[in-house]
Amino acid sequence: MADQILQINHLSKSFGSHEVLKDIDFTVSQGDVISIIGASGSGKSTLLRCINLLETPTSGEILYHGKNVLQRGTNPAEYRAHVGMVFQSFNLFNNMSVLENCLVGQIKVLKRDKTEARDHAMHYLDKVGMTPYINARPRQISGGQKQRVAIARAMAMDPEVLLFDEPTSALDPEMVGEVLTVMKNLAESGMTMLVVTHEMAFARDVSKRVVYMNGGVICEQGSPEELFKNPRKQETIDFLSRFRG
């Protein structure tokens, strides 16, 4: 059995009286590529933000290698170095170059010296095809290039798990493919990934497991084959029917 990295137990999240997540349970093991699909407002992004401690769950547990990271004593920055995140809106530092964006976390959080951090950053910028742009500022590159830099920046921290929050939804259609190609290559290299996405072809072709959320709960999950070809629940069937020709 693959090593279990994350275990989510009875996770709930409310904003005031609005319950966004209700009693969520699932696990993430080493090498998993899990796509989370569902309509807008179903709680997918909030789930990722809770896992990354950008939101504090109302109740439940998030176990990282068996330790509840919601308990006191967790350093969120150190935890996020292990459980990295790639955002819909890139979240690059506009006043820094592409290379500097990939250095700052390594130096500040991981305490790497500048030479080691630069070598590491260049390795991942090369993997995403962004070495020609290391001196550019974010405003000088396209959305697809920004997202590739954001992926390189996250990978340079050597995370165990990478969370992707709708990484292609802010991109022009012609730029979506270049980011999905990078993500597919990461998946094939064995990277453990949790991906909130509206890209059904990616969920079907690249994932090992697909989770369908609706109304703040996990309605159904299984292999892409099970979920796309033989969904058991009517709400899953209704959702997927929108994506069939």
Contacts in CASP RR format, 6 or more apart in sequence:
PFRMAT RR
TARGET T0000
AUTHOR 0000-0000-0000
METHOD contacts of the structure
MODEL  1
MADQILQINHLSKSFGSHEVLKDIDFTVSQGDVISIIGASGSGKSTLLRC
INLLETPTSGEILYHGKNVLQRGTNPAEYRAHVGMVFQSFNLFNNMSVLE
NCLVGQIKVLKRDKTEARDHAMHYLDKVGMTPYINARPRQISGGQKQRVA
IARAMAMDPEVLLFDEPTSALDPEMVGEVLTVMKNLAESGMTMLVVTHEM
AFARDVSKRVVYMNGGVICEQGSPEELFKNPRKQETIDFLSRFRG
1 29 0 8 1.000
2 29 0 8 1.000
2 30 0 8 1.000
2 31 0 8 1.000
2 32 0 8 1.000
3 29 0 8 1.000
3 30 0 8 1.000
4 27 0 8 1.000
4 28 0 8 1.000
4 29 0 8 1.000
4 30 0 8 1.000
4 65 0 8 1.000
5 28 0 8 1.000
5 29 0 8 1.000
5 30 0 8 1.000
5 64 0 8 1.000
5 65 0 8 1.000
5 160 0 8 1.000
5 161 0 8 1.000
5 192 0 8 1.000
6 27 0 8 1.000
6 28 0 8 1.000
6 51 0 8 1.000
6 62 0 8 1.000
6 63 0 8 1.000
6 64 0 8 1.000
6 83 0 8 1.000
6 161 0 8 1.000
7 27 0 8 1.000
7 28 0 8 1.000
7 61 0 8 1.000
7 62 0 8 1.000
7 63 0 8 1.000
7 66 0 8 1.000
8 24 0 8 1.000
8 25 0 8 1.000
8 26 0 8 1.000
8 27 0 8 1.000
8 51 0 8 1.000
8 61 0 8 1.000
8 62 0 8 1.000
8 63 0 8 1.000
9 25 0 8 1.000
9 60 0 8 1.000
9 61 0 8 1.000
9 62 0 8 1.000
9 63 0 8 1.000
10 23 0 8 1.000
10 24 0 8 1.000
10 25 0 8 1.000
10 59 0 8 1.000
10 60 0 8 1.000
10 61 0 8 1.000
11 21 0 8 1.000
11 23 0 8 1.000
11 24 0 8 1.000
11 25 0 8 1.000
11 47 0 8 1.000
11 50 0 8 1.000
11 57 0 8 1.000
11 59 0 8 1.000
11 60 0 8 1.000
11 61 0 8 1.000
11 62 0 8 1.000
12 19 0 8 1.000
12 21 0 8 1.000
12 22 0 8 1.000
12 23 0 8 1.000
12 24 0 8 1.000
12 57 0 8 1.000
12 58 0 8 1.000
12 59 0 8 1.000
12 60 0 8 1.000
13 19 0 8 1.000
13 20 0 8 1.000
13 21 0 8 1.000
13 46 0 8 1.000
13 47 0 8 1.000
13 50 0 8 1.000
13 55 0 8 1.000
13 57 0 8 1.000
13 58 0 8 1.000
14 20 0 8 1.000
14 58 0 8 1.000
19 216 0 8 1.000
20 43 0 8 1.000
20 46 0 8 1.000
20 216 0 8 1.000
21 43 0 8 1.000
21 46 0 8 1.000
21 47 0 8 1.000
21 50 0 8 1.000
21 57 0 8 1.000
21 216 0 8 1.000
21 217 0 8 1.000
22 215 0 8 1.000
22 216 0 8 1.000
22 217 0 8 1.000
23 217 0 8 1.000
24 47 0 8 1.000
24 216 0 8 1.000
24 217 0 8 1.000
24 218 0 8 1.000
25 218 0 8 1.000
26 34 0 8 1.000
26 211 0 8 1.000
26 218 0 8 1.000
26 221 0 8 1.000
28 34 0 8 1.000
28 161 0 8 1.000
28 192 0 8 1.000
28 194 0 8 1.000
29 192 0 8 1.000
30 160 0 8 1.000
30 192 0 8 1.000
31 190 0 8 1.000
31 191 0 8 1.000
31 192 0 8 1.000
31 208 0 8 1.000
32 192 0 8 1.000
32 193 0 8 1.000
32 194 0 8 1.000
32 208 0 8 1.000
32 209 0 8 1.000
33 187 0 8 1.000
33 191 0 8 1.000
33 192 0 8 1.000
33 193 0 8 1.000
33 195 0 8 1.000
33 206 0 8 1.000
33 207 0 8 1.000
33 208 0 8 1.000
33 209 0 8 1.000
34 193 0 8 1.000
34 194 0 8 1.000
34 195 0 8 1.000
34 207 0 8 1.000
34 208 0 8 1.000
34 209 0 8 1.000
34 210 0 8 1.000
34 211 0 8 1.000
35 195 0 8 1.000
35 196 0 8 1.000
35 197 0 8 1.000
35 202 0 8 1.000
35 203 0 8 1.000
35 206 0 8 1.000
35 207 0 8 1.000
35 209 0 8 1.000
35 210 0 8 1.000
35 211 0 8 1.000
36 44 0 8 1.000
36 47 0 8 1.000
36 48 0 8 1.000
36 194 0 8 1.000
36 195 0 8 1.000
36 196 0 8 1.000
36 197 0 8 1.000
36 210 0 8 1.000
36 211 0 8 1.000
36 213 0 8 1.000
37 44 0 8 1.000
37 197 0 8 1.000
37 198 0 8 1.000
37 200 0 8 1.000
37 203 0 8 1.000
37 210 0 8 1.000
37 211 0 8 1.000
37 212 0 8 1.000
37 213 0 8 1.000
37 239 0 8 1.000
38 44 0 8 1.000
38 212 0 8 1.000
38 213 0 8 1.000
38 214 0 8 1.000
38 239 0 8 1.000
39 214 0 8 1.000
39 239 0 8 1.000
41 215 0 8 1.000
42 213 0 8 1.000
42 214 0 8 1.000
42 215 0 8 1.000
42 216 0 8 1.000
43 213 0 8 1.000
43 215 0 8 1.000
43 216 0 8 1.000
44 166 0 8 1.000
44 196 0 8 1.000
44 213 0 8 1.000
45 88 0 8 1.000
45 165 0 8 1.000
45 166 0 8 1.000
45 196 0 8 1.000
46 55 0 8 1.000
47 196 0 8 1.000
47 213 0 8 1.000
48 85 0 8 1.000
48 163 0 8 1.000
48 165 0 8 1.000
48 194 0 8 1.000
48 196 0 8 1.000
49 55 0 8 1.000
49 165 0 8 1.000
50 56 0 8 1.000
50 57 0 8 1.000
50 62 0 8 1.000
51 62 0 8 1.000
51 83 0 8 1.000
51 163 0 8 1.000
51 194 0 8 1.000
52 80 0 8 1.000
52 83 0 8 1.000
52 84 0 8 1.000
52 85 0 8 1.000
52 163 0 8 1.000
53 62 0 8 1.000
53 69 0 8 1.000
53 70 0 8 1.000
53 74 0 8 1.000
53 76 0 8 1.000
53 79 0 8 1.000
53 80 0 8 1.000
54 85 0 8 1.000
56 70 0 8 1.000
57 70 0 8 1.000
60 70 0 8 1.000
61 68 0 8 1.000
61 70 0 8 1.000
62 68 0 8 1.000
62 69 0 8 1.000
62 70 0 8 1.000
63 69 0 8 1.000
64 79 0 8 1.000
64 82 0 8 1.000
64 83 0 8 1.000
69 79 0 8 1.000
77 109 0 8 1.000
78 109 0 8 1.000
80 109 0 8 1.000
81 105 0 8 1.000
81 109 0 8 1.000
81 110 0 8 1.000
81 157 0 8 1.000
81 158 0 8 1.000
81 159 0 8 1.000
82 159 0 8 1.000
82 160 0 8 1.000
82 161 0 8 1.000
83 159 0 8 1.000
83 160 0 8 1.000
83 161 0 8 1.000
83 163 0 8 1.000
84 154 0 8 1.000
84 157 0 8 1.000
84 159 0 8 1.000
84 161 0 8 1.000
84 162 0 8 1.000
84 163 0 8 1.000
85 154 0 8 1.000
85 162 0 8 1.000
85 163 0 8 1.000
85 164 0 8 1.000
85 165 0 8 1.000
86 147 0 8 1.000
86 150 0 8 1.000
86 151 0 8 1.000
86 154 0 8 1.000
86 162 0 8 1.000
86 163 0 8 1.000
86 164 0 8 1.000
86 165 0 8 1.000
86 167 0 8 1.000
87 150 0 8 1.000
87 165 0 8 1.000
87 167 0 8 1.000
88 165 0 8 1.000
88 166 0 8 1.000
88 167 0 8 1.000
88 169 0 8 1.000
88 170 0 8 1.000
89 170 0 8 1.000
90 138 0 8 1.000
90 143 0 8 1.000
90 146 0 8 1.000
90 147 0 8 1.000
90 149 0 8 1.000
90 150 0 8 1.000
90 170 0 8 1.000
91 150 0 8 1.000
92 101 0 8 1.000
92 138 0 8 1.000
92 146 0 8 1.000
92 149 0 8 1.000
92 150 0 8 1.000
92 153 0 8 1.000
93 100 0 8 1.000
93 101 0 8 1.000
93 104 0 8 1.000
93 138 0 8 1.000
94 137 0 8 1.000
94 138 0 8 1.000
94 139 0 8 1.000
95 137 0 8 1.000
96 104 0 8 1.000
96 137 0 8 1.000
97 134 0 8 1.000
97 135 0 8 1.000
97 136 0 8 1.000
97 137 0 8 1.000
98 125 0 8 1.000
98 130 0 8 1.000
98 133 0 8 1.000
98 134 0 8 1.000
98 135 0 8 1.000
98 136 0 8 1.000
98 137 0 8 1.000
98 138 0 8 1.000
98 141 0 8 1.000
98 149 0 8 1.000
99 118 0 8 1.000
99 121 0 8 1.000
99 122 0 8 1.000
99 125 0 8 1.000
99 134 0 8 1.000
99 135 0 8 1.000
101 138 0 8 1.000
101 149 0 8 1.000
101 153 0 8 1.000
102 121 0 8 1.000
102 124 0 8 1.000
102 125 0 8 1.000
102 149 0 8 1.000
102 152 0 8 1.000
102 153 0 8 1.000
102 156 0 8 1.000
103 114 0 8 1.000
103 117 0 8 1.000
103 118 0 8 1.000
103 121 0 8 1.000
103 156 0 8 1.000
105 153 0 8 1.000
105 156 0 8 1.000
105 157 0 8 1.000
106 112 0 8 1.000
106 116 0 8 1.000
106 117 0 8 1.000
106 120 0 8 1.000
106 121 0 8 1.000
106 156 0 8 1.000
106 157 0 8 1.000
107 113 0 8 1.000
107 114 0 8 1.000
107 117 0 8 1.000
109 157 0 8 1.000
110 117 0 8 1.000
110 157 0 8 1.000
110 158 0 8 1.000
112 120 0 8 1.000
117 156 0 8 1.000
120 156 0 8 1.000
120 158 0 8 1.000
121 152 0 8 1.000
121 153 0 8 1.000
121 156 0 8 1.000
122 131 0 8 1.000
122 134 0 8 1.000
123 156 0 8 1.000
124 151 0 8 1.000
124 152 0 8 1.000
124 153 0 8 1.000
124 155 0 8 1.000
124 156 0 8 1.000
125 131 0 8 1.000
125 134 0 8 1.000
125 149 0 8 1.000
125 152 0 8 1.000
127 152 0 8 1.000
127 155 0 8 1.000
127 182 0 8 1.000
127 185 0 8 1.000
128 148 0 8 1.000
128 149 0 8 1.000
128 151 0 8 1.000
128 152 0 8 1.000
128 182 0 8 1.000
129 148 0 8 1.000
130 145 0 8 1.000
130 148 0 8 1.000
130 149 0 8 1.000
130 152 0 8 1.000
133 140 0 8 1.000
133 141 0 8 1.000
133 145 0 8 1.000
133 149 0 8 1.000
138 146 0 8 1.000
138 149 0 8 1.000
141 149 0 8 1.000
142 175 0 8 1.000
143 170 0 8 1.000
143 171 0 8 1.000
143 172 0 8 1.000
143 175 0 8 1.000
144 171 0 8 1.000
144 175 0 8 1.000
144 178 0 8 1.000
144 179 0 8 1.000
147 167 0 8 1.000
147 168 0 8 1.000
147 171 0 8 1.000
147 175 0 8 1.000
147 179 0 8 1.000
148 178 0 8 1.000
148 179 0 8 1.000
148 182 0 8 1.000
150 167 0 8 1.000
151 162 0 8 1.000
151 167 0 8 1.000
151 179 0 8 1.000
151 182 0 8 1.000
151 183 0 8 1.000
151 186 0 8 1.000
154 162 0 8 1.000
155 162 0 8 1.000
155 186 0 8 1.000
155 191 0 8 1.000
160 192 0 8 1.000
161 192 0 8 1.000
161 193 0 8 1.000
161 194 0 8 1.000
162 186 0 8 1.000
162 191 0 8 1.000
162 192 0 8 1.000
162 193 0 8 1.000
162 194 0 8 1.000
163 193 0 8 1.000
163 194 0 8 1.000
163 195 0 8 1.000
164 183 0 8 1.000
164 193 0 8 1.000
164 194 0 8 1.000
164 195 0 8 1.000
164 196 0 8 1.000
164 197 0 8 1.000
165 196 0 8 1.000
166 196 0 8 1.000
166 197 0 8 1.000
166 198 0 8 1.000
167 179 0 8 1.000
167 183 0 8 1.000
167 195 0 8 1.000
167 197 0 8 1.000
168 175 0 8 1.000
168 176 0 8 1.000
168 177 0 8 1.000
168 179 0 8 1.000
168 180 0 8 1.000
168 197 0 8 1.000
168 198 0 8 1.000
168 199 0 8 1.000
169 198 0 8 1.000
171 179 0 8 1.000
176 199 0 8 1.000
180 199 0 8 1.000
180 202 0 8 1.000
183 193 0 8 1.000
183 195 0 8 1.000
183 202 0 8 1.000
183 206 0 8 1.000
184 202 0 8 1.000
184 206 0 8 1.000
186 193 0 8 1.000
187 193 0 8 1.000
187 206 0 8 1.000
195 202 0 8 1.000
195 203 0 8 1.000
195 207 0 8 1.000
197 203 0 8 1.000
200 228 0 8 1.000
200 240 0 8 1.000
200 243 0 8 1.000
203 210 0 8 1.000
203 224 0 8 1.000
203 228 0 8 1.000
204 210 0 8 1.000
204 224 0 8 1.000
204 228 0 8 1.000
205 224 0 8 1.000
207 224 0 8 1.000
208 223 0 8 1.000
208 224 0 8 1.000
209 221 0 8 1.000
209 222 0 8 1.000
209 223 0 8 1.000
209 224 0 8 1.000
210 221 0 8 1.000
210 222 0 8 1.000
210 223 0 8 1.000
210 224 0 8 1.000
210 227 0 8 1.000
210 228 0 8 1.000
211 218 0 8 1.000
211 220 0 8 1.000
211 221 0 8 1.000
211 222 0 8 1.000
212 218 0 8 1.000
212 219 0 8 1.000
212 220 0 8 1.000
212 221 0 8 1.000
212 227 0 8 1.000
212 231 0 8 1.000
212 236 0 8 1.000
212 239 0 8 1.000
213 219 0 8 1.000
214 235 0 8 1.000
214 239 0 8 1.000
219 233 0 8 1.000
219 235 0 8 1.000
219 236 0 8 1.000
220 227 0 8 1.000
220 231 0 8 1.000
220 232 0 8 1.000
220 233 0 8 1.000
220 236 0 8 1.000
221 227 0 8 1.000
227 236 0 8 1.000
227 240 0 8 1.000
228 240 0 8 1.000
231 237 0 8 1.000
231 240 0 8 1.000
END
